[in-house]
Amino acid sequence: MFVLEEIILRIEELRLELNRLANCKLLSDPELIHVSQLLDDVLNQYHRMIQRRTTE
């Protein structure tokens, strides 16, 4: 599987997990914040890869 496809799948997994947590925990919950930060990191990675592809 291509790296970009793996990143997209990971984004979807983290997005679903974040939504699940947001429905049952406070937004200040450490677990929810952790998943949000993981999602931010993966989204940044995705953005960098897309930028590289468009500049090549």
KOLLUMKOL-811265 format. One record per atom (N, C-alpha, C): atom name; x, y, z. Coordinates in Angstrom, 3 decimals, always signed. Example, Ala and Ser with C-alpha at 12.3 -4.5 7.8 and 13.67 -1.06 7.14 Angstrom:
% residues 2
PT atom       xx       yy       zz
PT    N  +13.190   -5.690   +7.800
PT   CA  +12.300   -4.500   +7.800
PT    C  +13.200   -3.300   +7.800
PT    N  +12.850   -2.250   +7.080
PT   CA  +13.670   -1.060   +7.140
PT    C  +12.900   +0.030   +7.870
//
This chain:
% residues 56
PT atom       xx       yy       zz
PT    N   +0.848   -1.185   +0.000
PT   CA   +0.000   +0.000   +0.000
PT    C   +0.887   +1.239   +0.000
PT    N   +0.468   +2.232   -0.715
PT   CA   +1.232   +3.466   -0.769
PT    C   +1.194   +4.188   +0.564
PT    N   +2.242   +4.923   +0.845
PT   CA   +2.344   +5.651   +2.110
PT    C   +1.196   +6.646   +2.247
PT    N   +0.866   +7.340   +1.182
PT   CA   -0.215   +8.324   +1.246
PT    C   -1.540   +7.654   +1.606
PT    N   -1.800   +6.496   +1.055
PT   CA   -3.031   +5.763   +1.383
PT    C   -3.043   +5.355   +2.851
PT    N   -1.895   +4.950   +3.364
PT   CA   -1.797   +4.586   +4.781
PT    C   -2.080   +5.787   +5.666
PT    N   -1.575   +6.931   +5.283
PT   CA   -1.808   +8.154   +6.056
PT    C   -3.291   +8.509   +6.045
PT    N   -3.917   +8.390   +4.885
PT   CA   -5.350   +8.692   +4.786
PT    C   -6.160   +7.747   +5.672
PT    N   -5.805   +6.472   +5.685
PT   CA   -6.498   +5.519   +6.555
PT    C   -6.298   +5.872   +8.022
PT    N   -5.090   +6.257   +8.376
PT   CA   -4.799   +6.645   +9.764
PT    C   -5.582   +7.892  +10.158
PT    N   -5.693   +8.840   +9.259
PT   CA   -6.485  +10.043   +9.530
PT    C   -7.929   +9.652   +9.828
PT    N   -8.483   +8.779   +9.020
PT   CA   -9.864   +8.351   +9.220
PT    C  -10.038   +7.620  +10.549
PT    N   -9.091   +6.747  +10.891
PT   CA   -9.152   +6.036  +12.175
PT    C   -9.131   +7.010  +13.345
PT    N   -8.206   +7.952  +13.301
PT   CA   -8.085   +8.918  +14.394
PT    C   -9.289   +9.848  +14.459
PT    N   -9.827  +10.210  +13.311
PT   CA  -11.002  +11.077  +13.285
PT    C  -12.195  +10.376  +13.944
PT    N  -12.382   +9.102  +13.618
PT   CA  -13.469   +8.339  +14.224
PT    C  -13.268   +8.184  +15.729
PT    N  -12.035   +7.902  +16.129
PT   CA  -11.732   +7.769  +17.564
PT    C  -11.968   +9.090  +18.293
PT    N  -11.563  +10.180  +17.689
PT   CA  -11.767  +11.489  +18.309
PT    C  -13.258  +11.781  +18.462
PT    N  -14.037  +11.487  +17.445
PT   CA  -15.489  +11.695  +17.538
PT    C  -16.102  +10.822  +18.623
PT    N  -15.648   +9.579  +18.704
PT   CA  -16.166   +8.673  +19.736
PT    C  -15.865   +9.214  +21.132
PT    N  -14.633   +9.646  +21.323
PT   CA  -14.241  +10.181  +22.630
PT    C  -14.986  +11.471  +22.956
PT    N  -15.177  +12.314  +21.956
PT   CA  -15.850  +13.596  +22.185
PT    C  -17.303  +13.393  +22.612
PT    N  -17.886  +12.255  +22.249
PT   CA  -19.262  +11.977  +22.627
PT    C  -19.412  +11.483  +24.060
PT    N  -18.314  +11.050  +24.664
PT   CA  -18.446  +10.479  +26.013
PT    C  -17.491  +11.088  +27.043
PT    N  -16.644  +12.002  +26.620
PT   CA  -15.691  +12.605  +27.558
PT    C  -15.712  +14.120  +27.427
PT    N  -15.183  +14.773  +28.432
PT   CA  -15.025  +16.227  +28.355
PT    C  -13.943  +16.557  +27.338
PT    N  -14.072  +17.692  +26.695
PT   CA  -13.078  +18.083  +25.695
PT    C  -11.700  +18.326  +26.307
PT    N  -11.643  +18.482  +27.607
PT   CA  -10.360  +18.673  +28.288
PT    C   -9.763  +17.357  +28.788
PT    N  -10.399  +16.237  +28.496
PT   CA   -9.904  +14.934  +28.933
PT    C   -8.548  +14.643  +28.290
PT    N   -7.577  +14.190  +29.063
PT   CA   -6.233  +13.927  +28.523
PT    C   -6.213  +12.937  +27.359
PT    N   -7.038  +11.919  +27.401
PT   CA   -7.070  +10.938  +26.306
PT    C   -7.572  +11.591  +25.015
PT    N   -8.604  +12.406  +25.138
PT   CA   -9.149  +13.099  +23.970
PT    C   -8.119  +14.073  +23.400
PT    N   -7.435  +14.785  +24.261
PT   CA   -6.400  +15.719  +23.810
PT    C   -5.273  +14.975  +23.112
PT    N   -4.896  +13.828  +23.645
PT   CA   -3.831  +13.028  +23.043
PT    C   -4.206  +12.583  +21.624
PT    N   -5.414  +12.079  +21.457
PT   CA   -5.854  +11.636  +20.132
PT    C   -5.935  +12.825  +19.182
PT    N   -6.375  +13.953  +19.683
PT   CA   -6.431  +15.164  +18.862
PT    C   -5.036  +15.568  +18.389
PT    N   -4.059  +15.471  +19.269
PT   CA   -2.687  +15.807  +18.897
PT    C   -2.118  +14.807  +17.893
PT    N   -2.446  +13.535  +18.061
PT   CA   -2.019  +12.534  +17.081
PT    C   -2.609  +12.841  +15.709
PT    N   -3.892  +13.175  +15.696
PT   CA   -4.543  +13.517  +14.433
PT    C   -3.883  +14.741  +13.810
PT    N   -3.584  +15.746  +14.605
PT   CA   -2.886  +16.942  +14.090
PT    C   -1.561  +16.556  +13.442
PT    N   -0.813  +15.698  +14.095
PT   CA   +0.482  +15.272  +13.555
PT    C   +0.332  +14.555  +12.211
PT    N   -0.641  +13.668  +12.132
PT   CA   -0.840  +12.919  +10.890
PT    C   -1.357  +13.843   +9.786
PT    N   -2.223  +14.784  +10.139
PT   CA   -2.703  +15.750   +9.146
PT    C   -1.555  +16.616   +8.626
PT    N   -0.657  +16.996   +9.507
PT   CA   +0.516  +17.768   +9.076
PT    C   +1.408  +16.942   +8.153
PT    N   +1.577  +15.684   +8.492
PT   CA   +2.365  +14.781   +7.646
PT    C   +1.720  +14.668   +6.260
PT    N   +0.409  +14.508   +6.232
PT   CA   -0.328  +14.427   +4.965
PT    C   -0.139  +15.704   +4.144
PT    N   -0.266  +16.829   +4.802
PT   CA   -0.117  +18.118   +4.125
PT    C   +1.284  +18.262   +3.517
PT    N   +2.316  +17.882   +4.275
PT   CA   +3.682  +17.959   +3.760
PT    C   +3.866  +17.055   +2.541
PT    N   +3.287  +15.877   +2.586
PT   CA   +3.426  +14.953   +1.451
PT    C   +2.721  +15.511   +0.211
PT    N   +1.572  +16.084   +0.385
PT   CA   +0.837  +16.662   -0.740
PT    C   +1.622  +17.842   -1.315
PT    N   +2.187  +18.668   -0.449
PT   CA   +2.965  +19.806   -0.920
PT    C   +4.170  +19.339   -1.731
PT    N   +4.846  +18.292   -1.254
PT   CA   +6.006  +17.753   -1.971
PT    C   +5.613  +17.249   -3.346
PT    N   +4.474  +16.598   -3.424
PT   CA   +4.023  +16.048   -4.708
PT    C   +3.693  +17.162   -5.710
PT    N   +3.167  +18.265   -5.228
PT   CA   +2.786  +19.335   -6.145
PT    C   +3.980  +20.187   -6.564
PT    N   +5.084  +20.122   -5.797
PT   CA   +6.255  +20.898   -6.156
PT    C   +7.270  +20.105   -6.992
PT    N   +7.044  +18.813   -7.093
PT   CA   +7.995  +17.969   -7.854
PT    C   +7.731  +18.062   -9.334
//
